[in-house]
Amino acid sequence: MSYPPPPSNIGKHGKSKTPDGKSFSHEIVDEIHIFQKRSKTKLIYPQRIKLSNGREELRLGYYIIGKKPAMRGRWVWGQYATFLPVQDFNKIIRMAKKRRWLK
């Protein structure tokens, strides 16, 4: 089965809340995506995000191929903390250093 191309979120804006309920906006300024080792249905997505106060932070997320009827065969943003192999984590760190995300 072939799947759609990986989504791109660069330049997209969003809103989030802190644990104490304060809202803030953010923009995704860069992202990396890799297929999880031994999986064609999970993409690991570290993202560099610029917050409304000017700070930059990193977010680690993932997409999976949807299984429920409404989302079947489409990339769906993961809603839980992700597990990933050490080799994939090391690859992400190398890629982030190459893009100068890590100083």
C-alpha positions in Angstrom: 0.0 0.0 0.0 1.3 3.5 -0.8 0.9 6.3 1.6 0.6 10.1 1.0 3.9 12.1 1.2 4.9 13.3 4.6 3.1 16.5 5.7 5.0 19.8 5.9 4.1 22.2 8.7 6.8 24.8 8.2 5.3 28.3 8.4 2.1 27.1 10.1 0.8 28.9 13.2 -0.8 27.3 16.2 -2.0 28.0 19.7 -1.1 26.1 22.8 -1.8 26.3 26.5 0.6 26.1 29.5 -0.2 23.8 32.4 -1.6 26.8 34.3 -4.0 27.7 31.4 -2.3 30.6 29.8 -2.5 30.7 26.0 0.3 31.5 23.6 0.8 31.3 19.8 3.6 29.8 18.0 5.0 29.3 14.5 6.8 26.2 13.2 10.0 27.5 11.6 11.6 24.2 10.7 11.1 20.5 11.1 12.8 17.2 10.4 11.0 14.0 9.6 12.3 10.4 9.5 10.5 7.1 9.2 10.8 5.2 12.5 13.2 2.3 12.1 11.4 -0.8 10.8 8.1 1.1 10.3 6.6 2.5 7.1 3.6 3.9 9.1 5.2 6.1 11.6 7.1 9.4 11.1 9.1 11.0 13.8 8.8 14.8 13.7 11.1 17.1 15.7 10.1 20.7 15.1 11.8 24.0 15.9 9.1 26.4 17.1 9.1 30.2 17.6 6.9 31.3 20.5 4.9 34.5 20.5 7.4 35.9 23.1 10.3 35.4 20.6 11.8 32.4 22.3 12.6 29.3 20.3 11.9 25.8 21.6 11.9 22.2 20.2 9.0 19.8 20.1 9.2 16.1 19.4 6.1 14.7 17.8 5.0 12.0 15.4 2.6 11.1 12.7 1.0 7.6 12.1 -1.1 6.3 9.3 -4.7 6.5 10.5 -6.6 3.3 11.0 -10.1 4.5 11.8 -12.5 4.9 8.8 -12.5 8.7 8.7 -8.7 8.9 8.7 -7.7 5.6 7.2 -4.6 5.8 5.0 -3.8 9.4 6.0 -1.1 10.8 8.2 -2.5 11.7 11.6 -0.6 13.7 14.3 0.1 11.5 17.3 -1.5 12.4 20.6 0.7 10.6 23.1 4.4 10.6 24.0 6.3 8.6 21.4 8.7 5.7 21.8 11.6 5.6 19.4 14.7 3.4 18.9 18.0 4.9 20.1 19.4 4.8 16.6 16.5 7.0 15.4 17.1 9.5 18.3 20.8 9.6 17.4 20.0 10.3 13.8 17.6 13.1 14.8 20.3 14.7 17.0 22.9 14.5 14.1 20.4 16.1 11.7 19.5 18.8 14.2 23.2 19.7 14.7 23.7 19.8 11.0 20.8 22.4 10.8 22.3 24.3 13.7 19.3 23.7 16.0 21.7 22.7 18.7 24.6 24.9 19.6 
